[in-house]
Amino acid sequence: MNLVSLTDCCHLLAIDPKTLRRWMNMSGLEAQPCAHDARKKCLTHEQLTRVAATHRRTLEETSGVR
């Protein structure tokens, strides 16, 4: 499972963290704990893609994102 941190999600979607949290609530998505550091929260790549599609955002290249 490919996880993307919430911080990276905000950068990829070019939105504020508050906006991401609001969009996640609207979609009923919950963040997953990061495998390396449970304090960090992440979305799966599929969840990120769904949020982007729902809000008509294009994702930048995600090759460097864990």
Summary of the structure (lengths in Angstrom):
residues: 66
radius of gyration: 10.8
end to end distance: 10.3
largest distance: 30.8
contacts: 166
relative contact order: 0.27
helix: 44%
strand: 14%
